[in-house]
Structure formats: C-alpha cells, structure tokens
C-alpha cells in the first residue's frame, strides 16, 4: 500500500460545483467544435448552443472557487505574484496550470460565445460570426478545444497529484474519468436544451459513446483503489452516490438498446446523466475525505 503524507483539504460542494461546471464548459466547447466541423447545416443550431453553454458554464467557475477560498484575494494570488510584482505562473504546479488554463480557455470561450450570439443576425457581433465561420474559425476552435479538454480533465489530474489517499491511488485514471464524464454531461445537457431529428440522434450517439468510455474508466478507477487498499473508503457509505453514478452511465445505454426511451419522458436520460456526472465528482471528493 502506498504511503500518503498529505491530508485531505476538506473540500465541499463549492469545489464539486467547480469541477462539474468546468467539465461542462470544456466538454460543450469540444462538442460544439466537432459539430461545426463535421456536422451538416441542420446541426448549426446545436453547435451555436454548445458555445453559448460553454461560456455560461465557465463564468461561474471562478465564483465557486472564490466561495470555497473564502477570500477573493486568494484567487488573485494564483495569477499574480505579489512579492515580485509579476505573474504567478508555475508550470510544474497543477493548480497554477489549471488557473491559467481556465483564464486562457475563458478567452476562447468568450469570443466563440460572441460569435454564436451573432449568428443569423446583422448586429455588431456579425463580423465575429463571419470570421469564426471560415478557416480562422477552424484554427480558433481547435486551439480552444485543446484548452477546453484540459480544463475538463485537469481537475482529476490535480486530485491525483495531491498524494491524498484514493486520489493519488487512482493516478492518471482520474483525469480521464473526469474528462469522459464531462463530455457525457455536456452531450446530455445539449440534448436537454433541445434537439430534434439528426442532431438529436448524433447527440444521443455521443452521449452513449462517452458513457461507455466513462464506464470503462470507472472500472479502472475501482481496480486502482482496490490494488492500493483504499476501495473500502470509495464504497463505504457512498452507496446512494454510486447508484446515481450507475444510473447516469446506464441511462443512455439502456435507452438505446431496449427502447426504454419510448416509455419515459425524453428528458429522463439527460437528467440521469447530469446527476451521475455530479454524483461522480461528489463521490471522488468525499470518499478521500471520509
């Protein structure tokens, strides 16, 4: 069993909300980019909605961070080195990398958000929409997607680098798990916000594929903590959260295989997926602190 010399930080729901919305922000931007590049004309409203959702989910992340830190200046300390008067960028520190990635991704998400708002109109945002609709937009979206994927997955990497029991035991799996669940939650949210015809079918397929990837990574997570001897802390008293996670993963798979979707409201599967994404983050955070 590995030796853990770091104490759990005592995080609560503010950080869990940050992890959740960060995953939605990065995942939605990624899905919007993919749809815009490989989709058809009928898929454009979904791509537009994805970029809007991405920015709206992202802007609340600093709020949750500040709420958890208690003092706003602590968040500024992640960006500015008060002692030397320069930028506090530390490439070897996951939390510093994450803070700066959040800022850079915020720029890409904001511009794409403006472009999405300007689509189909003749207002002041129209030039941004036209620019992002060409080759420059492809490059912009590709770079933004890189940072979006980083934001969606780095929170898991941050936990794994903390040397806290359960988090450190899971290793690289946590980053992949948070990324996959963030993508699944993003596809589910876009379905929930509206989609019809081929666009809805593509989102359902994406949700199903991300759910399968998430299921594989959940298994790897359980194997990793079992090998480290901390499986009891992950299972323990968290059976209700595990049930929600299982339903969130199984929902898209069962609905597509057994035609259950015809017998329940169309919002059921996306809601189950989103609740599962939230429960997964709560489970990972709380189990290490029990």
Secondary structure by P-SEA (a helix, b strand, c coil): ccccccccccccaaaaaaaaaaaaaaaaaaaaaaaaacccccaaaaaaaaaaaaaaaaaaaaaaaaaaaccaaaaaaacccccccccccccccaaaaaaaaaaaaaaaaaaaaaaaaaccccccaaaaaaaaacaaaaaaaaaaaaaaaaaacaaaaaaaaccccccccccaaaaaaaaaaaaaaaaaaaaaaccccaaaaaaaaaaaaaaaaaaaaaaaaaaaaaaacccccccccaaaaaaaaaaaaaaaaaaaacccccccccaaaaaaaaaaaaaaaaaaaaaaac
